[in-house]
Amino acid sequence: MVTKKATPTKTRVRKPVVVPKPPSTMFDRIIDLIKWADSPFKIFTIVLLSFLAFSGYFAWDSRVVILNAITQSSHQTSLKETPNLIPITIQLQKDLQATTVVVHKASLVVNSRTTLLAYGPNGRDNTIDGLQSSLFSKDPIRNAGMIAMLNGEVSCDKLEVLGKSSEWESKQGVTFICRGGIPPEMGEFAGYISVGFKSEPPDVTPIKTRINLASSDMSR
């Protein structure tokens, strides 16, 4: 008698069920942001970017430029002492036959600027020395000029009266300004020069070059 062998039963292996990860919520992102902010520097960065973003004054496409400038602020060059800035400012005004030259010290971390000195048609004017205001404001033209300077460019445009500094320039007869960061290199920003003219120059290229030379001399 021949005994039939039992046919082996095939065991089906169930594939593990992959549970899709739920999409990240705003709460999760906030928690991750809090974990990332483990130093005062990062906290200042968050506060500045939040102010600019939620107030509607900030071009989101420029966030990388601002973050890079803030990140490098700890090892960037700084402005020379005010007495050393004076002869450079006087020569710049003379060479460009400018109506005004104003030098500001800046801090991206706290979004502020401080006016160090101002020269008008009659020489130095101390009335706005020490004036403090914000770097970024409600005005998109001013903010665009700031982004340009952070990119190492000299920004030239019609003067918009947005504060006491620009109001002072306007009272001197200025209608057109060119602004360049100190120093002129991209990603380094310790302050900037504002050069004012009574009318728009026919060619701003040599003006931009001369401002860059002055800003290099003003940094250390």
C-alpha positions in Angstrom: 0.0 0.0 0.0 1.4 3.3 -1.1 1.0 6.1 1.4 0.5 9.6 -0.2 2.6 12.3 1.2 0.8 15.2 2.5 1.1 18.3 0.5 2.9 21.0 2.5 0.7 23.9 3.4 2.0 27.3 2.2 2.1 29.9 4.9 1.2 33.3 3.8 3.5 36.1 5.2 1.6 39.2 5.8 3.3 42.4 4.7 3.6 44.9 7.5 1.1 47.7 7.2 2.8 51.0 6.8 1.0 53.7 8.6 1.5 57.0 6.9 3.1 59.7 9.1 0.6 62.4 9.8 1.4 65.8 8.2 3.4 68.2 10.3 1.1 70.6 12.1 1.8 74.2 13.0 2.1 73.2 16.6 4.8 70.6 15.7 6.7 73.3 13.8 6.5 75.7 16.8 7.9 72.9 19.1 10.8 72.3 16.6 11.5 76.0 16.5 11.6 76.2 20.3 14.0 73.3 20.4 16.2 75.0 17.8 16.4 78.3 19.8 18.9 77.1 22.3 20.9 80.3 22.5 20.2 84.1 22.9 21.5 84.7 19.4 19.0 82.3 17.8 16.2 83.9 19.9 17.1 87.3 18.6 17.0 86.0 15.1 13.5 84.5 15.6 12.2 87.7 17.1 13.6 89.9 14.3 12.3 87.6 11.5 8.9 87.2 13.3 8.6 91.0 13.5 9.4 91.5 9.9 7.3 88.6 8.6 4.1 89.1 10.6 4.1 92.8 10.3 4.1 92.5 6.5 7.3 94.6 6.1 9.5 91.7 5.1 10.0 90.2 1.6 10.1 86.4 2.3 12.3 85.8 -0.7 15.0 87.8 1.1 15.0 85.8 4.3 18.2 84.0 3.4 20.1 87.2 2.8 19.1 88.6 6.2 19.8 85.3 8.0 23.3 85.1 6.4 24.1 88.6 7.4 22.9 88.0 11.0 24.9 84.7 11.2 28.1 86.5 10.2 27.5 89.5 12.5 29.7 87.9 15.3 32.8 88.0 13.2 32.2 90.8 10.8 34.3 93.9 10.6 33.2 97.0 12.6 33.2 100.8 12.0 36.2 102.9 12.9 35.9 105.4 15.7 33.9 108.6 14.8 37.0 110.9 14.7 38.5 108.6 12.1 35.3 108.7 10.0 35.2 112.5 9.8 38.0 113.1 7.2 36.7 110.2 5.1 33.2 111.7 5.1 34.5 115.2 4.3 36.5 113.9 1.3 33.6 111.8 0.1 31.3 114.8 0.1 33.9 116.9 -1.7 34.7 114.3 -4.4 31.0 113.7 -5.2 29.9 117.3 -4.8 27.2 115.8 -2.6 24.7 117.9 -0.6 24.8 115.6 2.4 26.6 112.6 3.7 25.3 110.7 6.7 27.0 107.7 8.4 24.9 105.2 10.4 26.1 102.4 12.6 23.8 99.3 12.4 22.8 96.2 14.3 20.9 93.6 12.4 20.3 91.4 15.5 18.1 94.1 17.1 17.0 95.8 13.8 18.4 99.2 14.8 20.6 101.9 13.4 22.4 104.8 15.2 23.4 108.0 13.3 27.1 108.7 14.0 27.6 111.9 12.0 26.0 114.0 9.3 27.5 116.6 7.0 25.4 119.1 5.1 26.0 122.1 2.9 27.4 124.1 5.8 29.6 121.3 7.2 28.9 119.0 10.1 25.5 119.2 11.8 25.2 117.6 15.2 21.4 117.8 15.5 20.9 114.1 14.5 23.9 112.6 16.1 22.9 109.6 18.2 19.5 109.3 16.5 18.2 105.7 16.7 15.7 104.1 14.5 14.9 100.7 12.9 16.7 99.3 9.8 13.6 97.7 8.3 10.3 99.7 8.3 6.9 99.8 6.8 8.3 101.2 3.5 9.1 98.6 0.8 11.5 101.0 -1.0 13.6 101.4 2.2 13.5 97.7 2.8 14.6 97.0 -0.8 17.5 99.3 -0.3 18.5 97.4 2.9 18.4 94.1 1.1 20.6 95.6 -1.7 23.2 96.7 0.8 23.2 93.3 2.5 24.0 91.9 -1.0 27.0 94.2 -1.3 25.3 96.7 -3.7 24.9 100.5 -3.5 21.3 101.4 -3.7 20.2 104.7 -5.4 16.7 106.1 -5.4 14.5 109.1 -4.8 14.5 110.3 -1.2 11.4 109.2 0.8 10.9 111.0 4.0 10.3 108.2 6.5 12.0 109.5 9.7 14.1 112.2 11.3 17.2 111.3 9.4 15.5 111.5 5.9 13.6 114.6 7.1 17.0 116.3 7.9 18.3 115.3 4.4 15.1 116.7 2.8 15.5 120.0 4.7 19.0 120.3 3.2 17.5 120.2 -0.3 18.1 116.5 -1.0 15.8 114.7 -3.4 18.0 111.7 -4.4 20.2 109.4 -2.3 22.7 106.6 -2.8 23.3 104.2 0.1 26.2 101.8 0.6 26.9 99.2 3.3 30.0 99.4 5.5 32.0 97.4 4.5 30.9 96.9 0.9 31.4 93.1 0.9 28.3 90.9 0.7 27.3 89.4 4.0 29.1 91.9 6.2 27.1 94.8 7.5 28.3 97.1 10.3 26.6 100.2 9.1 26.0 102.3 5.9 26.6 105.6 4.2 23.8 107.7 2.8 24.9 110.3 0.2 22.3 112.9 -0.8 22.0 115.1 -4.0 19.7 117.9 -4.9 18.9 116.2 -8.2 19.4 112.8 -9.7 22.9 112.6 -11.2 23.1 111.6 -14.9 25.4 108.7 -14.1 25.4 106.9 -10.7 28.1 104.3 -11.6 31.1 106.5 -10.5 29.2 107.5 -7.4 28.7 103.9 -6.4 32.3 103.1 -6.9 33.4 106.1 -4.8 30.9 105.2 -2.0 32.4 101.7 -2.0 35.9 103.1 -1.6 34.8 105.2 1.3 32.9 102.4 3.0 36.1 100.2 2.8 38.1 103.0 4.5 35.4 103.4 7.2 35.6 99.7 8.2 38.3 97.9 10.3 
